[in-house]
């Protein structure tokens, strides 16, 4: 039985929702795999080495990088799922802020003190030690670790995830028909 782990880094969690969109096929999948670390079963740490790891989201903070590196160590195959993992998605838009010598500070000020609709009478940017340290920019997963496969889409459909996942689980070649790749 194959062991699978999944995680969401900086993104919207849409790729995990698409995984749930495989609908009743999830019953067939559970006959072939065991989920390890995943929000699908609420396991927050690995219980053993996994055959396949699915990563969605990009790396915006030190916690994302540590999680991604741990997945690379614990998973034989690592699959980047969705545009955030592959190309940075919406989070990477932060990288375009280059109007000052301190683009991260400018981004934080816009988000927490000066942005439209922001109500923050203290004008303070959150800096609680429990918050992960933000990186100087958003990094693609492939800039941090080696990915074995990527599944495009925003989010990829449940059908596309089913095709790739079932091929990987059954050790068959992956074939992605072009009509399956959509950006909704």
N, C-alpha and C positions, 0 to 999 in steps of 0.2 A: 504494500500500500504506500503510495507517494504521500509525502508530507509537504504541506503548503503553508507559507506564511504571507500575510499581507499587512501593509501599513500605508497610512496617509501622512505625507509630510506637509509642506505649505501648498494648499490647494483647497478645493471646495468639497471634497469627499464624493464627488459625482461618479468617479470611476468605481468606487465601492458600491454605490447605488446601482450602477450598471451590472456589477457582478450579481447583485440580487435579482436583476432583470433576466437572469437565465431561467427564472421561474421554476417550474416543476423539474427541470433538468438538474436542479441542485440536489435532488434526491438521488439521481443517477451518479452525480459527481461524488456525493458522500459515500457511495459504495466503492469508489476508487481512491479516495484521498482522505487524509486526516488533516484538519486545520490545526496548525500550531499557533504561534503568535499572530493574532489578528483581532481587529475590532469585531469581526463576525462572531467570535466566541469569547471576546473580552480578555483573552490572554495577553498580558502586557510584556511578557518576556519569553524567550525561547525555552522550550523544554528539551530540545535536542536539535540536531542538525536537520535542515530541510532540503528537499529536492528542488523546490521552486519557491522563489520569493517574488511577490508582486508589489511594486513600489508605485504609488501615485503621489504627485506633488513635487515641488522643487525644494531647494535648500535655502532658507531665509535666515536661519539661526543656528547656533552651535548644536542645539539638540537635534535638529534635522540632519546635520552632518554626522553626528555620532550614531544616530539611528540607522542612517544609510550605510555607514561603514560596518555596523554590526550585522545588518542584513547581508552585505557582501560576504562577510566571514562565515555566516551561518547557513547560507543558501548556495547549493551547487549551481543553480541557474538563477539569474536575476533579471526580471522583466520590468522595464519601465513602461508604465501604463498611462496613456493620455498625454495631452500636450504639455501640461505642467511639468511632468517628469522628463519629457523629451526636449521641449523647446522653452520651458520656463512658464508658459501660460500667462495668466494675468499677473501673478506675483512678479514676473521678470520686468514688468512695466516700471517697477521701482528703479531699475538700472538706468532708465532714461533721464532721471533727475540729476542733471549735471550743471545746475545753475550757480552753484556755490562751491567753495573749497571743501565743504562738509555736506555732501549730498545726503548722507544718512540722517544727519541732524535736520536738514531741510524737509525730508520726508516725514520725520517724526513730528516736527512742528506743524506741518500741514495736517497730519492725521489727528493730533491731540490738542493743538492750541489755536491755529489760524484758519483751519479749513471751514468751508461753508457748512453750516448746521452744527458746528462743534460748540458745545456749552461746557466750558472748563474755567470757572471763575479763578481757580488757583494758577492757571497757565502753566501747570507742571506736566512734564512728560513722565509717564509711569517708569519707575526705575527700581521696582521691588526686586530683591535678590532672587526670588523664586522664578522670575521671568528669565527665559533663556536669552543669552547674549545675541543680539542681532548681528548679522554679518555685514561687511562693507557693501555687499551687493548680493543679488540672488544668483545662486549657482545651479546649473543644470545637473541632474543626477550623473550624467556622463562626465562631468568635470570633476566629480568627486570619486567615483568608482567606475569600474567597467560594467557595462550592461551587456547581457547576452542577447536579449531581444528587446524590441520596442513594439508597443501596440498603439498606433496613432488614433486620434479622435478626441473630441471634447464634448462629452466623454465618449469613449468607444461604446458601441452598443453591446447589450448583453449577448447578442448573437455572435459578435466578433470575439468577445472574451471567451465565450463557449468554444468557438472554433480553435482558438489558440490554446486555451487551457486543456481541452480534450486531446489535442495533438501532442502537447508536451507530456501529459499524463500517460498517454498510450505509446509514447516514443515514436510518433509518426511525423513526417515532414509537415511544416506549417505552410498552409496556403491561405493567403488573405485575398479574396476576390475584391477588386476595386470598389464594387458597389457597396461593400460592407463598411467602408471608411467614410464616416460622416462627421461633420462639425456642426452641431446644433446649437 
